[in-house]
Amino acid sequence: MLRWYLILTKPCGEALARANLERQDFEVYLPRVAVAVRRQGRWCQSVAPLFPRYLFLHLNEGRQALAPVRSSLGVSDVVRFGAHYAIVPDGIIQDLQKRADPETGLHRLATPSALVGGAPVRVAAGAFEGLSGVFERHAGTDRVVVLLSLLGQEAAVHIPAEFVLPGRAA
């Protein structure tokens, strides 16, 4: 019988655990997400696990044992509730796989925006930190256009969305 088990990995050990389990002929699913990270003062895209420290293992209970899984490099333990292992329903794994981008296999997290056209905003980071303005529009998935009063004139400025907060500066 095939079942999906939830595996707890060592910190930052998801890729190592996946590689070692796949080398032992286990089917492993590690959902990943594209995230914005700051490196050397610049924002760039990086790939991270959707569920840090966790991955899913598809185990054929009649032919494979969990004992080698627990001792694999990168694996901390098999998640359990009391004496019972955590079994993940097939539908959940299938839904996760369907939601991933078909080309890259990455998930995209949709963040609901509290920003609407004409709303007052303040810039919380970056070159314009501390300034107040008016939200104009979204410019792609990770940038927004804000009208700022600069040198006595209104200027439309493209700013990373994570730098902009609703409300005026205090």
N, C-alpha and C positions, 0 to 999 in steps of 0.2 A: 504494500500500500504506500503510495506516494503522499508525503505531507511536507508542508513548509514549517520549518522551525526558526525561531528568532535566536540569533547568535549575538552575544555581547563581545565586542572586541576590546583589545587593549587601547588606551588613548592613542589616537591618530594611527591605529593599526588596521583600519578597514581594508586598505589595498593589500597589505601584507597577508592578512587573514584570507581574503578572497583568492589571492594567488596560490597560497598553500593549500586551500581546500579544493580549488580547481585542479591542482596538480595531483590530488588524491582521487580524482574523478567524481567529485561532488558537484552538483549543480548549485550555483550561488547567484543570488540577485542582490546587487548593491545599488540602490537608486541614488543618483547623484544630481546635484543642482548647480546651476551657474550662479555665482555670487560676485558682488562687487567688493573688492578688497583694496586697501591702500598700501602701495609699495613705493618706498622712496619718494613720498610726497605726492604720488599720482594714483588715481583710481584706475584699476584694471579688472578684467574679468578673471575669475578663478573657478575651478571645479572643486566642490566639496560634497561630502555625503549628505543626502537629504535627511537622514537620521544619524547624527554623529554617534559613533561607537556601536552601531547596530548594522547587521546585514541579515539576509534571509537565506536559509539553506533548504534545498529540496532533497529530501531523504527518502530512499526506498527502504521502508522499515524491514522488509523481509530479506534484503540483500546487503544493506549497509548498517553499520553500527555508529552510535554517537560517541563512543569512547575515543576514537582517533580525532574527532572534531575538537573535543575539549583540550587535547594536548597539541593541537596544531599551532604553529607560530602565528602570533597576532590575535589569537582567540583567548578571551578571558574565561568565558563560560557559556553554556547554553542556558537561556533564560527559562526560569521555571517559577511556578506559583505553588509553593509548598513542595510536594513530592512530584507534581505533574509538570512536564515540559510545556512551554508556551507554544501552542500550535496555531499558526496563522491560516485563516481560511483562504482557499484558492482564489476566491473572488476578489479579495483585497489585493493580492499580488497581481492578478490580471488587471485590475483597475489602475494600479500604480504603473504597470507596464504600458497600458494604453495611454496614460497621461503624459508619458515621456515623449520627447521630440523623436520622430521616427528616424531622422538622420543622425543625430548626435547621441540620442539616448538620455539626454539631460532633461531635467524638470525645470520649469520656470515658475517661480512663485509670484502670483499676482498679489500686489499690495493695493488694497482699496485706497483711493486718494480722497483726502478730506478737503482738497483744494479745488475750488470752483472759480471760474472767471470772475474777476472783479473783487475777490476776497482779499482782505489785508493779510500780508504775510511778513515774516521776518527771516532774515538770513542768519543761520546759526553757525556756519563754518565757512571757510574759504576766504577769498580776497575781499568779499563784501560782508563779512561777518559783522553783525550788530545793526545793519541797515534794515529799514522797513520799506516795504513796497507794496505793489498790487499784483496779485497773480493774474497772468494773462492766459497762458495755455500750456499744455503738455507738449514737449518737443521730443518725441521718441519714447522709449521705455524707461530711460533713466535720467532725462533732463527736462527742465521746465523753463518757461520764459517768464521773467518777472520784470515789471516796470519799476525802475528805481529812479529816484531823484538824485542825479549826479551833476554837480556844478551848475545848479539852477535849471536843469533841463531833464525831462523824462527820457530815460534810455531803456530800451528793451534788452535785457541781459539774459543769456542762456546760462543756467546754473544747474549743477547736479541736483536731482530731486531730493536726495537725502539731506541736503544743506538747507532746505526751505521748510519752515514750520508755519502753521496757521497762526494768525494773530499779529499784533504789533509788538515791537521791541519795548521792553519795560524801561 
